[in-house]
Amino acid sequence: MPHPHTGDDRNRERITLVADERGGAYVRFLDRRTRARAFLRLADDDAAYLDFLHWTDSDLKTRRLGFGLDTLLSQAR
């Protein structure tokens, strides 16, 4: 029997580690509803970033932290 607040039984993973074909990499963290909530990312510019995601009914907001960089991004859903 599933435990309350432990996620979607169709996707029980919470952490994903990826190395892509272009030399980048990221670690993705999912919440209990299997939505991405954070990424630790090695980007195309070879810099490391920490992205926090905030989901609402109308949009997805992302806050990116990096060395000398703190950016708030918004994306309509």
Backbone as a ProteinNet text record, in pm:
[ID]
protein_1_A
[PRIMARY]
MPHPHTGDDRNRERITLVADERGGAYVRFLDRRTRARAFLRLADDDAAYLDFLHWTDSDLKTRRLGFGLDTLLSQAR
[TERTIARY]
84.7	0	89.6	60.3	143	130.4	237.4	237.9	196.5	118.9	78.9	200.9	193.9	297.3	432.2	432.1	558.1	571.6	476.9	494.8	395.9	420.2	338.6	394.4	311.2	358.1	409	369.4	416.5	562.7	613	751.9	801.4	867.4	909.9	1046.4	1118.8	1251.2	1240.2	1341.3	1346.9	1472	1575.7	1701.7	1744.1	1782.4	1830.5	1967.1	2063.5	2198.1	2216.7	2251.3	2260.3	2392.1	2457.6	2571.2	2526.1	2520.9	2465.9	2573.3	2528.5	2618.4	2704.8	2672	2750.8	2850.5	2866.9	2964.8	2909.3	2781.2	2718.7	2670.3	2619.7	2568.5	2472.1	2383	2297.7	2247.8	2210.4	2140.9	2003.7	1897.8	1760.9	1695.8	1624.4	1553.7	1403.5	1326	1181.2	1111.2	993.5	914.5	822.5	735.7	648.3	539.8	519.2	425.1	499.3	625.8	717.3	737.1	730.9	767.5	912.8	984.9	1122.7	1120	1199	1206.9	1343.9	1447.6	1581.6	1671.5	1769.4	1873.2	2007.9	2105.6	2244.9	2302.4	2345.4	2370	2509.1	2578.3	2697.4	2649.1	2644.8	2580.3	2675.3	2620.1	2698.5	2819	2813.3	2926.2	3028.1	3015	3102.3	3096.5	2993.1	2971.8	2870.5	2881.5	2787	2678.2	2553.4	2438.2	2349.2	2281.9	2179.1	2047.6	1955.1	1825	1718.3	1636.3	1520.8	1396	1300	1177.8	1058.5	968.2	844.9	728.3	643.1	529.4	404.7	328	195.7	99	-28.1	-125.7	-102.9	-44.3	-31.4	109.8	211.3	346.7	447.4	566.5	679.9	786	826	929.4	1057.1	1167.5	1297.4	1391.1	1459.3	1563.3	1695.3	1789.7	1919.9	2027.4	2105.3	2219.4	2346.7	2444.4	2573.5	2677.4	2800.1	2906.3	2887.7	2857.8	2836.2	2704	2613.3	2488.2	2374.1	2268.1	2145.4	2033.3	1959.2	1863.1	1727.1	1623	1486.2	1427.6	1388	1331.9	1187	1101.7	961.8	926.1	837.6	793.9	646.2	565.9	423.5	404.2	302.5	272	175.8
-117.3	0	124.2	224.2	344.8	427.5	494.3	582.9	722.9	793.9	928.3	1019.6	1107.1	1208.6	1148.6	1033.6	973.7	972.2	1030.5	1044.8	969	979.1	917.5	777.5	674.8	537	507.9	588.2	567.8	609.9	691.7	738.5	763.1	665	672.9	738	765.3	824.8	967.3	1012.7	1148.4	1222	1149	1208.8	1141.9	1224.4	1174.2	1236	1155.4	1200.5	1178.7	1287.2	1280.1	1339.6	1270.7	1325.4	1324.4	1442.5	1448.2	1433.4	1421.5	1395.6	1515.9	1635.7	1755.8	1790.2	1703.5	1726.2	1793.4	1821.9	1881.3	1774.3	1817.5	1723.3	1795.3	1717.9	1775.6	1668.1	1714.4	1632.8	1697.8	1619.5	1670.2	1614.7	1700.4	1662.1	1678.7	1572.3	1575.3	1580.4	1645.5	1647.5	1525.5	1521.7	1405.8	1393.8	1499.5	1493.6	1471.1	1436.5	1410.2	1531.9	1650.3	1772.1	1804.1	1850	1892.9	2015.6	2014.9	2127.3	2193.3	2119.9	2179	2101.3	2174.4	2116.4	2171.3	2086	2127.1	2095.9	2200.7	2187	2236.6	2159.9	2206	2247.1	2376.4	2429.5	2434.3	2478.3	2487.6	2580.3	2677.6	2769.1	2715.3	2588.1	2519.1	2578.8	2654.5	2706.8	2617.3	2612.3	2536.3	2629.7	2583.5	2660.6	2573.9	2639.2	2574	2641.8	2566.3	2618.4	2566.8	2659	2624.4	2653.2	2560.5	2576.8	2587.7	2680.8	2700.1	2691.4	2591.5	2566.8	2634.2	2701.6	2752	2702.2	2735	2692.8	2760.2	2879.7	2955.3	2964.1	2939	2951	2869.5	2868.8	2804.3	2911.8	2935.8	3034.2	2960.4	3010.1	2949.7	3055.2	3020.7	3107.5	3036.5	3102.5	3043.1	3112.7	3031.3	3080.9	3027.9	3114.8	3075.9	3173	3149.1	3237	3373.9	3473.9	3608.4	3625	3528.9	3532.5	3490.8	3568.9	3533	3585.5	3496.3	3535.5	3474.2	3555.8	3507.6	3500.7	3380.3	3357.5	3315.3	3351.9	3309.3	3247.7	3150.5	3082.2	3051	3091.3	3059.2	2910.3	2855.9	2713.6	2690.6
0	0	0	-87.6	-93	34.8	69.1	184.9	139.6	221.3	181.7	165.7	66.7	42.3	3.3	-61.4	-105.2	-255.7	-327	-470	-554.6	-680	-783.1	-807.8	-792.3	-808.1	-949.2	-1047.9	-1184.7	-1200.9	-1107.7	-1115.4	-973.7	-915.2	-775.3	-757.6	-866.1	-850.5	-799.6	-729.9	-677	-723.5	-757.8	-802	-932.1	-1029.4	-1157.9	-1185	-1223.4	-1258.6	-1407.8	-1480.6	-1626.5	-1673.9	-1765.8	-1842.1	-1987.5	-2050.5	-2185.5	-2293.1	-2418	-2531	-2567.3	-2516.3	-2547.2	-2437.2	-2339.3	-2233.3	-2109.4	-2108.2	-1990.5	-1895.3	-1782.1	-1683.3	-1590.6	-1527.9	-1425	-1330	-1211.9	-1113.6	-1097.7	-1112.4	-1103.3	-977.3	-905.7	-784.1	-807.5	-782.9	-800.2	-665.3	-662.6	-539.4	-533.7	-438	-418	-523.5	-601.5	-714.1	-845.2	-836.3	-948.6	-1038.2	-981.3	-1052.3	-1021	-1123.1	-1099.2	-1009	-903.2	-809.6	-808.4	-848.6	-848.5	-944	-999.1	-1083.8	-1038	-1028.9	-1018.4	-1154.6	-1227.2	-1369.9	-1408.3	-1494.8	-1564	-1702.6	-1729.7	-1849.8	-1968.7	-2082.1	-2206.3	-2194.2	-2101.8	-2083.1	-1981.7	-1942.9	-1846.9	-1706.7	-1677.2	-1542.2	-1470.8	-1339.2	-1258.4	-1207.7	-1214.3	-1170.4	-1083	-990.8	-911	-946.6	-1004	-1044.3	-948.8	-895.1	-813	-894.6	-896.4	-973.8	-880.9	-913.5	-837.1	-934.1	-914.1	-1002.1	-945.9	-1033.7	-998.9	-1106.1	-1091.8	-1192.2	-1326.5	-1326.9	-1451.5	-1506.3	-1425.2	-1478.1	-1398.6	-1448.8	-1383.9	-1364.9	-1241.2	-1212.5	-1176.1	-1228.8	-1202.7	-1146.2	-1040.2	-985.4	-1004.5	-1071.2	-1102.2	-1020.7	-949.5	-873.5	-936.4	-949.4	-1001.3	-949.8	-979.7	-935.1	-999.9	-918.2	-969.8	-1041.6	-1028.1	-1101.5	-1011.1	-1011.2	-942	-1029.6	-1095.6	-1196.8	-1166.1	-1182.9	-1170.5	-1310.6	-1352.2	-1484.3	-1468	-1560.3	-1558.2	-1689.7	-1685.5	-1805.9	-1790.7	-1887.3	-1884.1	-1904	-1842.5	-1856.5	-1966.2
[MASK]
+++++++++++++++++++++++++++++++++++++++++++++++++++++++++++++++++++++++++++++

